[in-house]
Amino acid sequence: MDNKNFFIRLIPPRPSFSVDMNEEERKIMQEHVNYWRELLDKDFAIVYGPVFDPAGGYGIGIVQAPMEENVREIMDRDPTKSGLNFTFEIFEMRAVRKI
């Protein structure tokens, strides 16, 4: 089965999260960054990172997987999901060009 492309939006527990996180939250965010680095190294993730939206920051990722279920499984293991109650949205997308 060929891989599809998916856009992920990672939504923090509050709009001000990126500027007022406490030490425990900062620690979990570092675990999150390390988790996504591994996904990038394994060629699951194509690109990921924070978006500095004036209305409130959030994270994005673009990944490749056979099905959305595969993406949900990966996101369910993200440290931000269990440790900080982040939520996420997944959208299938058509890649116009490879980064």
C-alpha positions in Angstrom: 0.0 0.0 0.0 1.4 3.4 -1.0 1.8 6.1 1.6 -0.5 9.1 1.8 0.4 12.5 3.1 -1.2 13.9 6.3 -1.1 17.3 7.9 -1.3 17.3 11.7 -2.2 20.3 13.9 -1.2 19.9 17.5 -3.3 22.1 19.7 -2.0 23.1 23.2 -4.1 23.1 26.3 -4.2 26.9 26.3 -3.4 29.7 23.8 -0.6 31.1 25.9 1.1 27.7 26.4 4.3 28.6 24.4 5.0 31.6 26.5 4.0 30.5 30.0 4.7 26.8 30.3 6.0 25.6 33.7 9.1 23.4 34.2 7.1 20.1 34.1 5.5 21.2 30.8 8.8 22.3 29.4 10.2 18.8 30.3 7.4 17.1 28.5 7.8 19.4 25.5 11.4 18.3 25.3 10.3 14.7 25.2 7.9 15.7 22.5 10.7 17.2 20.4 12.8 14.1 20.9 9.9 11.9 19.9 9.4 13.9 16.6 13.1 13.9 15.9 13.0 10.1 15.9 9.9 10.2 13.6 11.9 12.4 11.3 14.9 10.1 11.4 12.7 7.2 10.5 11.2 9.1 7.5 7.7 9.0 9.0 7.7 12.8 9.5 8.6 15.0 6.6 8.6 18.3 8.6 7.4 19.4 12.0 7.6 22.5 14.2 5.9 25.3 16.1 3.7 27.9 14.4 3.9 31.3 16.0 0.3 32.4 15.4 -0.5 35.7 17.3 -3.8 34.2 18.3 -2.0 31.3 20.0 0.7 29.0 18.9 0.3 25.4 17.9 2.4 22.7 16.3 2.3 21.2 12.9 3.6 18.1 11.3 3.5 16.6 7.8 3.8 12.9 7.8 3.6 9.9 5.4 1.6 6.8 6.3 -0.6 4.2 4.6 -3.7 5.2 6.5 -4.9 7.8 9.0 -5.1 5.1 11.6 -1.3 4.8 11.5 -1.0 8.5 12.1 -3.5 8.3 15.0 -1.5 5.5 16.6 1.7 7.6 16.4 -0.1 10.7 17.8 -1.5 8.7 20.7 2.0 7.9 21.8 3.2 11.5 21.6 4.2 12.7 25.1 2.1 15.8 24.8 -1.1 13.7 24.4 -0.8 11.9 27.7 1.3 14.3 29.7 -0.2 17.7 28.8 -3.6 16.9 27.3 -2.9 18.4 24.0 -5.3 17.6 21.2 -4.7 17.1 17.6 -6.3 17.2 14.2 -5.3 15.1 11.2 -6.1 16.0 7.6 -5.2 14.0 4.5 -3.4 16.2 2.0 -2.1 16.1 -1.5 1.6 16.8 -1.7 2.5 19.1 -4.5 6.2 18.8 -4.1 8.6 16.9 -1.8 10.5 19.0 0.7 
